[in-house]
Amino acid sequence: MTRARTTTVLLGALLAATVAGCAPQSEPAATGGGAAADCAPGALPTLAQATLTIGTDQPVYPPWYLDDDPASGRGFESAVAYAVADELGYPRDRVAWVRVPFNAAIQPGPKSYDLNLTEFSITEERRRAVDFSSPYYDVRQAVVALKTSPLARATTVAQLKEARLGAQIGTTSLEQLNTSVAPTTPAAVYNTNDDGKLALSNGQIDGLVVDLPTAFQIVGSDLPEATIVGQLPAGGTPEQFGAVLDKDSPLTACVSGAVDRLRDTGALAGLERQWIQADGAAPELR
C-alpha cells in the first residue's frame, strides 16, 4: 500500500481504506501506491511540473489508437487517457506523450511516464513490478486465422493444439495461448502484432492470438482475408486492462479514482461504444 512511514497505526489504516475504496467491490483494486497523494486538480507530483506524461507503445493500433497517433484523442485508449487526465485536472494542452516498448513499460525501475495505457492486463506477476489503476476495460482473447485455413473451421480448443500459433511477446495473449491451448509446437513470438499479422498472411503460422477488439480490427480492415476462429475460454477471473504506474506511485490512488468516476458516470461505456466495434461472430471455443 505504502512504503512511507506512518506516525500511528490509525493513520496507516485510514490510508489503506482510502486506496482500497478507489475500486469497485466486484473488480480488482488498484495495486501499490506510495505515500497518499493530494488529488487536487492539476497539482499531482508528476514527472514534469503541471504536466501529465502518458506512455504508450510504438506502434499502437486501432481500435486503441488510430493512425499510430496517441496524441490525437482518437481511439479508445487515447480517449480514455485524455478523459482520465481531465478528471485529474490536466487539460489536453497539459498532457505529454512518450513512447515506451511494451515489455520495457512493465519492467522494474524508474519510469519515463506518469501512467501508461497500452492494453496492459492486470496480472499478479506484473503487480510485483508496477502499480495498476482500477480497470478500465474487460477483455477476452481470440484466435484469428485465414479463411482458407483448416484452422478457420475449428470449434474446440483441442483442435488448436496441432496448429502453428503465434502472439506478441510479453502479452497475456501469449500467456493464454501457452496455458489454455498448450500447442504441441512452441508458439511463435513476435515483437509487434504487425509482425504477427505478416506471418499469418504469409502462411508462416496458422493462427494469431490477440485481444478480441484487435481481432475484430484485423478481420475488418487489416486482413479481410482472415476470420475470427473463436474466443479462448474465459477463466474464473475476468481479464481487465489497467493503467500502469511506477511501483508505489503516489499517483495510483488518484488515477484509480479518476477511472472509477468515469465508470460510474457512464463515460467509459460511452467511449467503448464510440471506439470499439465488435460486429460479427466470435464464438467461444469449447
N, C-alpha and C positions, 0 to 999 in steps of 0.2 A: 504493500500500500504506500508506504513512505519510508525513506531511509533517514529523514531528518529527525533529530532528537526532539522529543516532546517533553514538556515540563511536568505533565501529570498524566496518569492513566486515563482520566476522564477526557482530556483533550485528544488523546490517541483514539479513543472510542468514537468521539464526535467526528474526527476526520475520516475514520473508516466508514461510518454511517453515511457521511456526505458523498463519498465516491461511490459506494455501493448503490446509493439511491439514484445514480445517474442513469442506470439501465433498467428497462422493464423487467419484472419478475420472470417473465417467460423467456427472456433472452440472456445470453452471457453478459455479465457486467464488464465494464471497461477494465483492462488489466493494468496493473502498475500505477504509476503516478508518484511524483516526488512530493515535496512539501506543497501543501494546499495553495492553490493559486487564487488570487483575486480575479474574478472573471469580469471585471469592469470593462465595458466595451472599448476595444482598441488599446487596452492597457496591459496586455499579457506580456510576460517576459520572453518575447520572441527572439530569434537569432538576430534579426535586423530590427532596430527600433522602429516602432509604429508600422511595421510591415509583417504580414503573414506569408511565410515562404512555404509553398506547397510543392511536393515532389511527385514525379511520376516517371514511368519508364520511357525509353525511346527505342523503337517507335511505340506508339499506342494506337489502339484500333477501335473502330466502331463496334458496338454502339456506345462504348465507354467514352471515347474521344473521337471527334471527327477530323479528318484530314491531318492527323498527327499534329494537331494544334491544341494543346491543353488550355491555352490562354483564351481561346475563342468563346468559352462558355457553352459550346455545342457538344452534345454527347452527355450521357447520364452522369458519369463521374465528374466531368468538368462542371456541369450544372450543380451537382451536389457540393463540390468543392467551394464554388462561389456562394452557395446558399449557407454553408457552414461558416465561411468567412464573414458573411454579412451578419449572421447571428452573433458572432464574436466581436462585432464592431469594426470589421475591416472591409471597407467598400472595395469595389473592383480595382480602383487605382492604387490600393494599398496591398495588393496581392502580387507576389512574385512567384515565378515557377522555376524549378530546377529539374534536370533530368538525372535519374539515378537508375542504373541497371537493376532489374527485378531482384536478383539474388543479393546484390550489394545492399539494397534498401533494408533488408531484414537481418543483416549481419550485426553482431555486437559492435559497439564503438560509437564515437560521435557522429551525428547526422548533419547533412547539409540542408536539411529541411525541418520545418516545424511539424508538419504532418504530411503523409504520403497516401494518395489514393491510386492504387494500381491493381484492383481486383485481388487484394490480399485476403485470403480466407483466414479466419481466426482459428489457430490451432495451438494446442498445448506446447508443442515443440517451439513454435515461434514466440510464444509468450515468454520463454526463458531469455530471449534476446531483446525483445522490443515490447512496447506497450501497444494496446489496441483500444480504439474508441468503442463505444456502443456500435453494434452492427447497423449498417445502412442498407443492406440488400441480402436476401436469402437466395441461394444459388444451387443449381444441380449441374452435374457433369454429363456430357453426351458424347456419343461416338459419331463421327462423320466419315462417310465413305463415298467413292464414286458410284454413280447409279449403275454402272456396268459391272461393278464388282460383285462376286457372290456374297461378300460380306453385307451388302446392302439389304439382303433378304433375311438376315439374322434376326431372331426374336428372343433369344436367350443369351445369358452371359456365357454359358458353356460353349456356344458357337463362336465366341470371340477368342477362345484360348489358343487356337492354332493359327490365328491371323497375325500378320506383322503390324503392330500398332505403335503409335508414337505420341509424344506430348512434349510441351515446353518444359525445360529444366526448372527445377525449384518450385513447380506449381502443384496445387492439390489435384489438378488433372492427372499429372504423372503419378502422384501418390495413390490416387484412387484406381488408376489403371493397374498399378502393381499389386494393390491389395484386393480390389473387388474382382478383377479379371485374372490376374496372375498368369499372363500369357506364357506359353512354353518357350517362345522366342523372346529374349530380353527386349524390352521396349526401346524403340529409337528415341533419342533425346535431342531436342533442338533448342537453340538459343532463343528463338522467337517463334511465334505462331506462323509468321510469314515463311520461315524455313520449313515448318511442318506442312503447310499448305502446298508448297512447291514439291516436297517429297511425295505428298499424296497425289498431286496431279501428274507427277512423273512416274507413278507406279512403284516408287521405292518402298512405300508402306501401303497396307490395305485400309487402314483407318487411323484417324486422328482424334484424340480425346481433348475436348475443350469444354469450357463452361457453356451452358445452354444458350444464353443470348449470343455468344460468339458463334456458336453452331448455326443459329438462325441467320446471322450476318454472312457467314461463309456460303451457305447454300442459297441465300437470297440474292447476293450480288458478287461476292468474291469468286466463288466456284459454282456457277449454276449447274455444272455437270455433276455436282455432289448432292448427297442427300443425308438427312439425319437418320442413322440406323436406329437409335433409341437412347434413352437416358439410362445411365447406370443406376442401380438400386440405391435408394436413399438409406443412409444409416440411421441409427437411433437419434442422433443429434443433428439438427439441420446445419448445413454448411452456410456460413454467413461471411460477408465481406465487412471489414472494419478499416478505419483509417489507422495507419501505422505511425507511431510516435517513438521518440527515443525512450529507452528504458528509464522508468521512474521520472518521466517528464512532468514538470509542473503544469503542463497544458492539458494532460489527459482528461481530467475531470471536466474541464471547461468544454473541450471538444465533444466529449460524450454528452454533456448537457445540451449542446447545440444540436447534435444529431437527434437526441430524444425529442427536443421541441419540434424539429422538422417532421419527425414521425407523428407526433401527437396531433399536429395541426393538419396532417394530410399532405404536407408539401412533398415528402419523399414519394408517396404514392403517386402524386401528380407528375413528378419528374420521371418516375418509372413509366407511366403511361405515355409520356411525351417522347421518351428517347429509346425505350426498349421494346422492340417489335418482336412478337412471338407468334407469328402467323404460321399455320401449317401443323403437321403432325410430328410429335416427338414422343412415341410410346415408351413406356418403361420396359426395359429388358428384364425378363424373368430370371 
